[in-house]
Amino acid sequence: MHAKNYRHVKNRAYTRKEYTRGFPPPKIVKFTMGDTKAEFQIEAKLIATKRAQIRHSSLEAARVAANRALMDKLINEYYMNVHTYPHIILRENKMIFGAHADRLQQGMRRSFGTPVGTAAKVEVGQPIITVRVKAGQEAVAKDSLKRGSAKLPIACKIVISKIQTAPVPTEKVEPETETA
């Protein structure tokens, strides 16, 4: 079972978990890592360049690779978020090939398939992983996303931008007028 078998989006997404018995839970442990409360100036995004399905094991491998690169260099001065969630249930009708295999399998009779994993559907231009760092650490963020994109089955691009901070609104104080 290779990732190329499930990479292309063929039909509608199958997400009906109430009809599927014993589907495997997604392997992704965490979706947000790092310091969630700090202020950051730079944002780097890993953006999909093709429409595809990404398996949950591939998403977890990309998250671990990117997080490890960030932790080695920045310790805890970053914020990383995995945006996609694997909702789609992947099914497989297992067939046995070889001598005397005809006695074990039923062919396409009742070929609903057993669940083998989950996948996330991504569209062109959709961010998969976002990393926020402080100013001057753009190279570390770019390197971590590059390591994470190597684990994904599709080509991705990295976009780095500055985070616009909203000015703090100040209240206007009206001068008091005296009434006699």
Rosetta blueprint (number, residue, H / E / L):
1 M L
2 H L
3 A H
4 K H
5 N H
6 Y H
7 R L
8 H L
9 V L
10 K L
11 N L
12 R L
13 A L
14 Y L
15 T L
16 R L
17 K L
18 E L
19 Y L
20 T L
21 R L
22 G L
23 F L
24 P L
25 P L
26 P L
27 K L
28 I L
29 V L
30 K L
31 F L
32 T E
33 M E
34 G E
35 D L
36 T L
37 K L
38 A L
39 E L
40 F L
41 Q L
42 I E
43 E E
44 A E
45 K E
46 L E
47 I E
48 A E
49 T L
50 K L
51 R L
52 A E
53 Q E
54 I E
55 R E
56 H H
57 S H
58 S H
59 L H
60 E H
61 A H
62 A H
63 R H
64 V H
65 A H
66 A H
67 N H
68 R H
69 A H
70 L H
71 M H
72 D H
73 K H
74 L H
75 I L
76 N L
77 E L
78 Y E
79 Y E
80 M E
81 N E
82 V E
83 H L
84 T L
85 Y L
86 P L
87 H L
88 I E
89 I E
90 L E
91 R E
92 E E
93 N L
94 K L
95 M L
96 I L
97 F L
98 G L
99 A L
100 H L
101 A H
102 D H
103 R H
104 L L
105 Q L
106 Q L
107 G L
108 M L
109 R L
110 R L
111 S L
112 F L
113 G L
114 T E
115 P E
116 V E
117 G E
118 T E
119 A E
120 A E
121 K E
122 V E
123 E L
124 V L
125 G L
126 Q L
127 P E
128 I E
129 I E
130 T E
131 V E
132 R E
133 V E
134 K L
135 A L
136 G L
137 Q L
138 E H
139 A H
140 V H
141 A H
142 K H
143 D H
144 S H
145 L H
146 K H
147 R H
148 G H
149 S H
150 A L
151 K L
152 L L
153 P L
154 I L
155 A L
156 C E
157 K E
158 I E
159 V E
160 I E
161 S E
162 K E
163 I L
164 Q L
165 T L
166 A L
167 P L
168 V L
169 P L
170 T L
171 E L
172 K L
173 V L
174 E L
175 P L
176 E L
177 T L
178 E L
179 T L
180 A L
